[in-house]
Amino acid sequence: MFSFLVCSSRTNARMLSPMGRRLSRHCPGALPGSTPLGGQAATSRGGYEPPSAGLATRVAKHSHTLAPHCVWCTYALAGSARGAGVDDMSRRCADIFPSFLERYNQPMPKTHTRFVCQQCGRVSAGFMGKCPQCGSFNSMVEEIVFDEPSGGKNAPRGLSGRSTPHRLSDVSMDAEDRIPVPIGEFSRVLGGGLVPGSIVLVGGDPGIGKSTLMLQVALEMATRLRVLYVSGEESERQIKMRANRIASSAKFPADLFLVTETNLETIFEHVTVVKPDLLIVDSIQTVYIPEMDSAAGSVSQVRESANRLRELAKSSGPAVFVIGHVTKEGTIAGPRVLEHIVDTVLYLEGDRFQAYRLLRSVKNRFGATAEVGVFEMVEHGLVEVTNPSEAFLAERMVNAAGSAIAVTLEGTRPLLVEVQGLTSAAQFGNARRTPNGVDYNRLLMIAAVLTRRVGLKLGEADIFVNVVGGLKIDEPAADLAIAAAVASSMRDLPVRADTVLIGEIGLAGELRMPGQMPVRLREAAKLGFKTAIVPKRLRKGEPWPSDLEIVEARSVHQALELAFGIQRDITKGRKVA
């Protein structure tokens, strides 16, 4: 016969078997004053954990041995409340037993360790000094992972819990109306305004001005919207000091709220209370989720925090700006998937020792990519530069050897920049190629074409190329200007001061037509340039601007002769074969 522990207000506990000891631990229905386990008193409600389903089944077979005063055992383990002697406590125990039993029977999550690369997010079972995916050293960090038990009744994840299919024609477009941004250059990069429910990632080097720019945006937007600025790196007093320096008036908007917090759940509570139209988080690397054991800034924390912020933006409707740090390679710190989660990725670039800052869009689901906004860092913050071409050419030295003007296209905006070149005799046998703002491989190709096709002896000369203003040129339309700057320094002949050079150079020395040529020429004419040397047009298209002398060249050799003024008998609009 099965033996067990008798629980009663009149009878002390006696441990007759190990099974009885287990029952005494799971008996929350013991009356006050009883001692179910070695003299330890029990409470009237919930003092012990409920038994498991297997234990309840086995004991139910021996229910005839249960003591009538053990109200929990009489009702739950025997299966019914038969006969007299079941008081009010038995009914209370019967109400709370199912919830205790359900919670008690949940399996415990298993834990294991893994190593995650902090640069690319690669997961490995063991430590590796070099990540085989991205090649970074000492980036594998150990993390403890808790596997959730399968079949659990977890809340559904998603933008709104449960999704419902809708017809495309029934989808409302009211939420996609853009919110005007008072800062014109910032609005241009976003694509013409801020889209409600969007999430924007702003990255940049330390000290480049990310927090300053976002605080300026918060001050401007708070005049018409409710804004919540969450900082995990600065205190509220420090933010107020910067706001006093930035703001033109001593009175701040009433709808601008500041909070210093890094717990993402607490941030969501603040969002529920404030109900902002614009949320700014500075920065994503300082925010953490308490349920995850990894440190703030790790790959798992950054990825999950960005996912929850995205769900907040898509479900509740506020626009979210997230500031992110960059690595030494210039990419956003954290997993690459972070850039795929957000709607827009902006990079604030520029030299910290120069005044100009470039806000560049590398991803935009609501506008054109590769847009650029130009700002100037002054004492009162970042000031937008409405005419960047004029600003880049303001300090140009006219008729100086080694200088040429290129017309580059950043997104939809044409920019005129000065390209400087310098050549000098190599001192140690191996000639150097040092570019600043120009791709290194592109410079090597241009130097090889000038040596082989034009006849310049650059094999024994060091070449230095610089783009004034800290701008980085990636498109091939600036090849002709780079070649002209290098050749001008080598021959010590200045390029004509009122001339711009546009064209891509091929390996055979030919010039190729870049895209959006009329837009580039109109920008050059607006700034007062008189002549433009361009590749020969073989297909008819939009006519050239009438107020600009267009000189077409077939090869880079002919273009350089025209740029140095060797052929001065070129008439307006003449085509050079």
C-alpha positions as CSV (number, residue, x, y, z in Angstrom):
1,M,0.0,0.0,0.0
2,F,1.2,3.5,-0.8
3,S,2.3,5.6,2.1
4,F,2.2,9.4,2.2
5,L,2.4,12.4,4.5
6,V,-0.7,13.4,6.6
7,C,-1.3,17.1,6.8
8,S,-3.7,18.4,9.4
9,S,-4.2,21.2,11.9
10,R,-4.3,18.6,14.7
11,T,-1.6,16.2,13.5
12,N,2.0,17.0,13.0
13,A,3.8,15.9,9.8
14,R,5.4,12.6,9.7
15,M,7.6,11.6,6.7
16,L,6.7,8.0,5.9
17,S,8.4,7.8,2.5
18,P,10.1,9.9,-0.1
19,M,6.8,10.2,-2.0
20,G,5.3,11.7,1.2
21,R,8.1,14.3,1.3
22,R,7.3,15.3,-2.2
23,L,3.5,15.6,-1.4
24,S,4.2,17.8,1.6
25,R,6.2,20.2,-0.5
26,H,3.3,20.5,-3.0
27,C,0.5,20.9,-0.5
28,P,-0.6,24.6,-0.4
29,G,-3.9,23.6,1.1
30,A,-2.4,22.7,4.5
31,L,-4.2,24.6,7.2
32,P,-2.4,27.3,9.2
33,G,-0.5,26.0,12.1
34,S,0.3,22.6,10.6
35,T,3.9,21.5,10.1
36,P,4.0,19.5,6.9
37,L,7.8,19.2,6.6
38,G,10.1,18.9,9.6
39,G,8.3,21.5,11.7
40,Q,8.1,24.2,9.0
41,A,4.7,25.9,9.1
42,A,2.6,26.2,6.0
43,T,0.6,29.2,4.8
44,S,-3.1,29.2,4.1
45,R,-2.7,30.0,0.3
46,G,0.0,29.1,-2.1
47,G,2.7,28.2,0.4
48,Y,4.0,25.3,-1.7
49,E,4.4,24.3,-5.3
50,P,1.7,22.1,-6.9
51,P,2.5,18.5,-7.8
52,S,3.3,17.5,-11.4
53,A,0.7,15.7,-13.5
54,G,2.6,12.4,-13.2
55,L,2.7,12.6,-9.5
56,A,-1.0,13.5,-9.2
57,T,-1.9,10.5,-11.4
58,R,0.2,8.0,-9.4
59,V,-1.2,9.3,-6.1
60,A,-4.8,9.3,-7.4
61,K,-4.6,5.5,-7.6
62,H,-4.1,5.4,-3.8
63,S,-6.6,8.1,-3.0
64,H,-8.3,5.9,-0.5
65,T,-5.3,6.3,1.8
66,L,-5.5,10.2,1.8
67,A,-6.3,11.8,5.1
68,P,-9.7,13.6,5.1
69,H,-8.2,16.8,6.7
70,C,-5.7,17.2,3.8
71,V,-8.1,19.4,1.8
72,W,-5.8,19.7,-1.2
73,C,-5.2,16.0,-1.5
74,T,-8.8,15.2,-0.9
75,Y,-10.0,17.3,-3.8
76,A,-7.3,17.4,-6.3
77,L,-5.6,14.0,-6.1
78,A,-8.7,11.9,-5.4
79,G,-10.4,13.5,-8.4
80,S,-13.6,14.7,-6.7
81,A,-15.0,16.0,-3.4
82,R,-16.9,13.0,-2.2
83,G,-18.9,13.1,1.0
84,A,-18.8,15.5,3.8
85,G,-15.8,17.1,5.4
86,V,-14.8,19.3,2.4
87,D,-15.0,22.9,3.7
88,D,-14.5,26.3,2.0
89,M,-10.7,25.8,1.8
90,S,-11.1,22.8,-0.5
91,R,-13.1,24.9,-2.9
92,R,-10.4,27.6,-2.8
93,C,-7.7,25.0,-3.5
94,A,-9.8,23.6,-6.3
95,D,-9.9,27.1,-8.0
96,I,-6.1,27.7,-7.8
97,F,-4.9,24.2,-8.5
98,P,-5.2,24.2,-12.3
99,S,-3.2,27.4,-12.7
100,F,-0.5,26.1,-10.3
101,L,-0.3,22.8,-12.1
102,E,-0.1,24.5,-15.6
103,R,2.8,26.7,-14.5
104,Y,4.6,23.9,-12.7
105,N,4.6,21.6,-15.7
106,Q,6.3,24.0,-18.1
107,P,9.7,22.7,-19.2
108,M,12.8,24.6,-18.2
109,P,14.7,26.3,-21.1
110,K,18.0,24.9,-22.0
111,T,21.1,27.1,-22.1
112,H,24.2,26.9,-24.2
113,T,27.0,29.2,-25.3
114,R,28.0,30.4,-28.7
115,F,30.4,32.9,-30.2
116,V,29.1,35.7,-32.3
117,C,31.1,38.1,-34.5
118,Q,30.4,41.7,-33.5
119,Q,31.1,42.9,-37.0
120,C,29.1,40.7,-39.3
121,G,27.0,38.5,-36.9
122,R,28.5,35.2,-37.9
123,V,27.7,32.5,-35.2
124,S,30.3,29.8,-34.3
125,A,30.2,27.0,-31.7
126,G,33.8,27.7,-30.7
127,F,36.1,30.7,-30.4
128,M,38.1,31.8,-33.5
129,G,40.7,34.6,-33.5
130,K,39.7,35.7,-37.1
131,C,36.1,35.7,-38.4
132,P,36.1,33.6,-41.6
133,Q,33.2,35.7,-43.0
134,C,34.3,39.3,-42.6
135,G,38.0,38.8,-41.8
136,S,38.0,40.9,-38.6
137,F,40.3,39.8,-35.7
138,N,39.2,39.3,-32.1
139,S,35.6,40.0,-32.9
140,M,34.1,36.7,-31.7
141,V,32.3,37.3,-28.3
142,E,30.8,34.6,-26.2
143,E,27.1,34.8,-25.6
144,I,24.7,32.6,-23.4
145,V,21.6,31.6,-25.4
146,F,18.4,30.4,-23.7
147,D,16.4,28.1,-26.0
148,E,12.7,28.7,-25.5
149,P,10.7,25.4,-25.0
150,S,8.8,24.3,-28.0
151,G,5.0,24.4,-28.0
152,G,4.8,27.3,-25.5
153,K,1.9,29.7,-25.5
154,N,3.9,32.7,-26.4
155,A,2.3,35.9,-27.6
156,P,2.4,36.2,-31.4
157,R,5.2,38.4,-32.7
158,G,4.5,40.9,-35.5
159,L,3.6,44.4,-36.3
160,S,0.2,44.2,-34.6
161,G,0.0,40.8,-33.1
162,R,-2.2,39.3,-35.7
163,S,-2.2,40.2,-39.4
164,T,-5.1,40.4,-41.8
165,P,-4.8,40.4,-45.6
166,H,-6.2,43.4,-47.4
167,R,-6.9,44.2,-51.0
168,L,-4.3,46.6,-52.5
169,S,-7.1,48.9,-53.6
170,D,-8.4,49.1,-50.0
171,V,-5.1,50.2,-48.4
172,S,-5.3,53.8,-47.2
173,M,-2.6,56.2,-48.2
174,D,-3.3,58.8,-45.5
175,A,-0.5,57.6,-43.3
176,E,2.1,58.0,-46.1
177,D,1.7,61.8,-46.3
178,R,5.1,63.3,-45.7
179,I,5.7,65.6,-42.7
180,P,7.6,68.8,-43.8
181,V,11.1,69.2,-42.2
182,P,12.1,72.8,-41.7
183,I,15.8,72.0,-42.4
184,G,15.9,72.0,-46.2
185,E,19.1,69.9,-46.7
186,F,17.8,67.3,-44.3
187,S,14.5,67.1,-46.0
188,R,16.2,66.7,-49.4
189,V,18.2,63.7,-48.2
190,L,15.0,62.1,-46.7
191,G,13.3,62.4,-50.1
192,G,11.2,65.5,-49.5
193,G,10.0,65.1,-45.9
194,L,9.5,62.6,-43.1
195,V,7.2,59.6,-43.6
196,P,5.1,58.7,-40.5
197,G,5.8,55.2,-39.3
198,S,9.3,55.1,-40.8
199,I,12.5,54.2,-39.0
200,V,15.7,56.1,-40.0
201,L,19.3,55.1,-39.1
202,V,21.8,57.9,-38.8
203,G,25.5,56.9,-38.6
204,G,28.8,58.7,-38.5
205,D,32.2,58.9,-36.9
206,P,32.5,59.9,-33.3
207,G,32.4,63.7,-32.9
208,I,31.2,64.3,-36.5
209,G,27.9,65.9,-35.3
210,K,25.2,63.2,-35.2
211,S,23.7,64.2,-31.9
212,T,23.9,67.9,-32.7
213,L,22.1,67.4,-36.0
214,M,19.4,65.2,-34.4
215,L,18.9,67.7,-31.5
216,Q,18.4,70.5,-34.1
217,V,15.9,68.4,-35.9
218,A,14.1,67.7,-32.6
219,L,14.0,71.5,-31.8
220,E,12.6,72.3,-35.2
221,M,10.0,69.5,-35.4
222,A,8.8,70.1,-31.8
223,T,7.1,73.3,-32.9
224,R,4.5,71.3,-34.8
225,L,4.8,67.7,-33.4
226,R,5.3,66.0,-30.1
227,V,8.9,64.8,-29.9
228,L,10.6,62.4,-27.4
229,Y,14.4,62.5,-27.3
230,V,15.9,59.4,-25.6
231,S,19.6,59.5,-24.8
232,G,21.6,56.7,-23.4
233,E,25.0,58.5,-23.6
234,E,24.3,61.9,-22.1
235,S,22.4,63.3,-19.1
236,E,19.5,65.6,-19.5
237,R,21.6,68.5,-18.2
238,Q,24.2,67.9,-20.9
239,I,21.5,67.9,-23.6
240,K,20.1,71.1,-22.2
241,M,23.5,72.7,-22.4
242,R,23.9,71.8,-26.1
243,A,20.3,73.0,-26.7
244,N,21.1,76.4,-25.2
245,R,24.0,76.7,-27.6
246,I,22.0,75.6,-30.6
247,A,18.7,77.3,-30.1
248,S,18.4,80.9,-31.3
249,S,15.8,81.8,-28.6
250,A,15.8,81.0,-24.9
251,K,12.3,79.5,-25.0
252,F,12.2,75.9,-26.0
253,P,9.2,74.1,-27.6
254,A,6.7,72.7,-25.0
255,D,6.3,69.4,-26.9
256,L,9.9,68.4,-26.7
257,F,10.5,65.8,-24.0
258,L,13.9,64.5,-22.8
259,V,14.7,61.3,-21.0
260,T,17.9,59.4,-20.2
261,E,17.2,55.7,-20.4
262,T,18.8,52.6,-21.8
263,N,16.2,49.9,-20.9
264,L,14.1,49.4,-24.0
265,E,11.0,48.3,-22.1
266,T,11.2,51.4,-20.0
267,I,11.5,53.5,-23.2
268,F,8.3,51.9,-24.5
269,E,6.6,52.8,-21.3
270,H,7.6,56.4,-21.8
271,V,6.3,56.2,-25.4
272,T,3.0,55.0,-24.1
273,V,2.7,57.9,-21.7
274,V,4.0,60.7,-23.9
275,K,2.6,59.4,-27.2
276,P,5.2,61.1,-29.4
277,D,4.9,61.7,-33.2
278,L,8.7,61.5,-33.4
279,L,11.0,59.3,-31.4
280,I,14.8,59.8,-31.4
281,V,17.0,57.2,-29.8
282,D,20.7,58.1,-29.2
283,S,22.1,55.5,-29.6
284,I,21.1,52.0,-30.6
285,Q,24.4,50.6,-29.2
286,T,23.5,51.7,-25.7
287,V,20.0,50.3,-25.6
288,Y,19.4,46.8,-24.2
289,I,16.6,44.3,-23.6
290,P,16.5,42.9,-20.0
291,E,15.4,39.4,-21.1
292,M,18.6,38.9,-23.0
293,D,21.8,38.2,-21.1
294,S,24.2,39.6,-23.7
295,A,25.7,43.1,-23.1
296,A,24.4,46.2,-24.6
297,G,25.8,46.8,-28.1
298,S,26.3,43.2,-28.9
299,V,25.0,41.7,-32.1
300,S,21.9,40.1,-30.6
301,Q,21.0,43.2,-28.5
302,V,21.3,45.6,-31.5
303,R,19.4,43.3,-33.8
304,E,16.5,42.6,-31.4
305,S,16.3,46.3,-30.3
306,A,16.1,47.5,-33.9
307,N,13.4,44.9,-34.6
308,R,11.2,46.0,-31.7
309,L,11.7,49.7,-32.6
310,R,10.6,48.8,-36.2
311,E,7.5,47.1,-34.8
312,L,6.7,50.1,-32.7
313,A,7.0,52.5,-35.7
314,K,4.9,50.3,-38.0
315,S,2.2,49.5,-35.5
316,S,1.8,52.7,-33.5
317,G,2.8,55.2,-36.2
318,P,5.6,57.4,-34.8
319,A,8.6,58.1,-36.9
320,V,11.7,56.8,-35.3
321,F,15.3,58.1,-35.7
322,V,18.1,55.8,-34.4
323,I,21.6,57.0,-34.1
324,G,24.3,54.4,-34.7
325,H,28.1,54.3,-34.2
326,V,30.4,53.3,-37.0
327,T,33.4,51.0,-37.0
328,K,36.9,52.0,-38.1
329,E,36.0,50.8,-41.6
330,G,33.2,53.3,-41.8
331,T,30.2,50.9,-41.5
332,I,27.5,50.9,-38.9
333,A,28.6,49.0,-35.8
334,G,26.6,45.8,-35.3
335,P,25.2,43.3,-37.7
336,R,24.7,44.1,-41.4
337,V,21.1,43.1,-41.0
338,L,20.6,46.3,-39.0
339,E,20.7,48.3,-42.3
340,H,18.1,45.9,-43.8
341,I,15.7,46.4,-40.9
342,V,15.4,50.2,-41.2
343,D,13.7,52.1,-44.0
344,T,16.4,54.8,-44.5
345,V,20.2,54.8,-43.8
346,L,22.0,58.1,-43.6
347,Y,25.7,58.7,-43.1
348,L,27.1,62.0,-41.8
349,E,30.6,62.3,-43.4
350,G,33.4,64.8,-43.4
351,D,36.7,65.6,-41.8
352,R,36.5,66.6,-38.2
353,F,39.1,69.3,-38.8
354,Q,37.1,70.9,-41.6
355,A,33.9,72.8,-41.4
356,Y,31.8,71.0,-44.0
357,R,29.7,67.9,-43.3
358,L,27.9,65.8,-45.9
359,L,24.7,63.9,-45.0
360,R,24.5,61.1,-47.5
361,S,21.6,58.7,-48.1
362,V,22.7,55.2,-49.0
363,K,19.3,53.5,-48.6
364,N,15.9,55.1,-48.8
365,R,12.6,53.2,-49.4
366,F,10.7,56.5,-49.8
367,G,13.1,58.5,-52.0
368,A,16.1,58.6,-54.2
369,T,19.3,57.0,-52.9
370,A,22.8,58.7,-53.0
371,E,21.2,62.1,-52.1
372,V,23.6,64.4,-50.3
373,G,23.0,67.4,-48.0
374,V,25.8,69.8,-47.2
375,F,26.1,71.4,-43.8
376,E,28.7,73.7,-42.2
377,M,29.7,73.3,-38.6
378,V,29.7,76.6,-36.8
379,E,29.5,77.7,-33.2
380,H,25.7,77.4,-33.0
381,G,25.6,73.9,-34.6
382,L,25.2,72.7,-38.2
383,V,24.1,75.3,-40.8
384,E,22.8,74.1,-44.1
385,V,24.7,75.2,-47.3
386,T,22.1,75.9,-50.0
387,N,24.7,76.3,-52.7
388,P,27.5,73.9,-52.0
389,S,29.3,74.3,-55.4
390,E,29.9,78.0,-54.7
391,A,31.2,77.1,-51.2
392,F,33.6,74.5,-52.5
393,L,35.0,76.9,-55.1
394,A,35.2,80.0,-52.9
395,E,38.9,79.7,-52.1
396,R,40.1,78.5,-55.4
397,M,43.3,79.9,-56.8
398,V,42.7,80.9,-60.4
399,N,45.3,79.9,-63.1
400,A,47.2,77.6,-60.8
401,A,48.9,74.6,-62.2
402,G,47.5,71.3,-61.0
403,S,43.9,72.4,-60.5
404,A,40.8,71.4,-62.5
405,I,37.0,71.7,-62.0
406,A,34.9,68.5,-62.1
407,V,31.1,68.3,-62.1
408,T,29.9,65.3,-60.1
409,L,26.4,64.2,-59.4
410,E,25.4,63.3,-55.9
411,G,22.0,61.7,-56.1
412,T,20.0,64.3,-58.1
413,R,22.2,67.2,-57.1
414,P,25.1,68.3,-59.4
415,L,28.2,69.6,-57.5
416,L,31.2,71.5,-58.8
417,V,34.3,70.6,-56.9
418,E,38.0,71.4,-57.4
419,V,40.4,68.5,-58.0
420,Q,44.0,69.2,-57.2
421,G,46.9,67.2,-58.6
422,L,50.6,67.3,-57.7
423,T,53.5,65.3,-59.2
424,S,57.1,65.2,-57.9
425,A,60.1,63.1,-58.6
426,A,60.2,59.8,-56.7
427,Q,62.9,59.7,-54.1
428,F,63.2,56.0,-53.3
429,G,62.7,54.3,-56.7
430,N,59.1,53.2,-56.1
431,A,56.6,55.9,-57.2
432,R,53.7,56.5,-54.8
433,R,50.1,57.2,-55.6
434,T,48.3,59.0,-52.8
435,P,44.6,59.9,-53.4
436,N,42.4,61.9,-51.0
437,G,38.7,61.7,-51.9
438,V,39.3,59.6,-55.0
439,D,39.4,55.8,-55.4
440,Y,42.9,54.5,-55.3
441,N,42.4,52.0,-58.1
442,R,40.8,54.6,-60.3
443,L,43.9,56.8,-59.8
444,L,46.2,54.0,-60.9
445,M,44.1,53.4,-64.0
446,I,44.2,57.1,-65.0
447,A,48.0,57.3,-64.4
448,A,48.5,54.3,-66.6
449,V,46.4,55.9,-69.4
450,L,48.3,59.1,-69.2
451,T,51.6,57.3,-69.4
452,R,50.7,55.0,-72.3
453,R,48.2,57.1,-74.4
454,V,49.3,60.7,-73.7
455,G,53.1,60.1,-73.3
456,L,53.6,61.5,-69.8
457,K,56.4,59.9,-67.9
458,L,54.6,59.2,-64.6
459,G,56.4,56.0,-63.8
460,E,59.2,57.8,-61.9
461,A,56.9,60.5,-60.3
462,D,54.9,60.5,-57.1
463,I,51.3,61.5,-57.7
464,F,49.1,63.2,-55.1
465,V,45.4,63.9,-55.8
466,N,43.1,65.8,-53.5
467,V,39.4,66.8,-53.7
468,V,38.9,70.1,-51.9
469,G,36.3,70.3,-49.2
470,G,36.5,66.7,-47.9
471,L,34.1,65.4,-50.6
472,K,34.5,61.8,-51.9
473,I,34.0,61.2,-55.6
474,D,33.0,57.7,-56.6
475,E,31.6,58.2,-60.1
476,P,33.7,58.0,-63.3
477,A,32.5,61.4,-64.6
478,A,35.4,63.0,-62.8
479,D,38.1,61.0,-64.6
480,L,38.8,63.8,-67.1
481,A,39.2,66.4,-64.4
482,I,41.6,64.1,-62.4
483,A,43.7,63.5,-65.5
484,A,43.8,67.2,-66.3
485,A,44.9,68.1,-62.8
486,V,47.8,65.5,-62.9
487,A,48.9,66.5,-66.4
488,S,48.7,70.2,-65.5
489,S,51.1,69.6,-62.6
490,M,53.4,67.5,-64.7
491,R,53.6,70.0,-67.5
492,D,53.3,73.0,-65.2
493,L,50.5,74.4,-67.4
494,P,47.3,75.8,-65.8
495,V,43.9,74.7,-67.0
496,R,41.7,77.4,-68.3
497,A,40.0,79.0,-65.3
498,D,36.5,79.3,-66.9
499,T,36.5,75.6,-68.0
500,V,34.9,72.5,-66.5
501,L,35.8,69.0,-67.5
502,I,33.3,66.1,-67.6
503,G,34.0,62.6,-69.0
504,E,34.9,59.0,-68.3
505,I,38.3,57.7,-69.5
506,G,38.6,54.3,-71.1
507,L,41.7,52.2,-71.2
508,A,42.2,53.0,-74.9
509,G,42.3,56.7,-74.1
510,E,38.8,57.4,-75.4
511,L,36.2,59.6,-73.6
512,R,32.8,58.3,-72.7
513,M,29.6,60.2,-72.0
514,P,28.4,60.1,-68.4
515,G,24.7,60.3,-67.4
516,Q,22.7,63.4,-66.7
517,M,24.9,65.6,-68.8
518,P,22.4,68.5,-69.3
519,V,21.9,68.8,-65.6
520,R,25.6,69.1,-65.0
521,L,26.1,71.7,-67.7
522,R,23.2,73.9,-66.4
523,E,24.8,73.9,-63.0
524,A,28.2,74.9,-64.5
525,A,26.5,77.7,-66.4
526,K,24.7,78.9,-63.3
527,L,28.0,79.4,-61.5
528,G,29.5,81.5,-64.3
529,F,31.7,79.0,-66.2
530,K,32.0,79.7,-70.0
531,T,33.4,76.5,-71.4
532,A,32.8,72.8,-70.9
533,I,35.0,70.1,-72.3
534,V,32.9,66.9,-72.7
535,P,33.0,63.6,-74.7
536,K,31.8,63.6,-78.3
537,R,28.1,62.9,-78.4
538,L,27.2,60.1,-80.8
539,R,23.5,59.9,-80.1
540,K,21.0,62.7,-80.2
541,G,19.5,63.8,-76.9
542,E,18.5,66.9,-75.0
543,P,20.1,70.0,-76.4
544,W,23.0,71.6,-74.7
545,P,22.5,74.9,-72.7
546,S,22.9,77.9,-75.0
547,D,24.8,80.1,-72.6
548,L,27.7,77.7,-72.3
549,E,30.4,76.9,-74.9
550,I,30.5,73.2,-75.4
551,V,33.7,71.6,-76.8
552,E,33.5,68.0,-77.6
553,A,36.7,65.8,-77.6
554,R,37.1,62.2,-78.9
555,S,40.1,61.3,-76.7
556,V,41.8,62.3,-73.5
557,H,44.8,63.6,-75.5
558,Q,42.6,66.1,-77.4
559,A,40.7,67.1,-74.3
560,L,44.0,68.0,-72.5
561,E,45.1,70.1,-75.4
562,L,41.9,72.0,-75.3
563,A,42.1,72.4,-71.5
564,F,45.6,73.9,-71.6
565,G,44.5,76.3,-74.3
566,I,46.8,74.9,-77.0
567,Q,44.1,75.1,-79.6
568,R,42.6,78.5,-79.1
569,D,40.8,78.6,-82.4
570,I,37.9,76.5,-81.2
571,T,34.6,78.3,-81.9
572,K,31.5,78.0,-79.9
573,G,29.8,74.7,-80.3
574,R,32.5,73.2,-82.5
575,K,32.8,69.5,-82.5
576,V,36.3,68.0,-82.4
577,A,36.5,64.7,-84.3
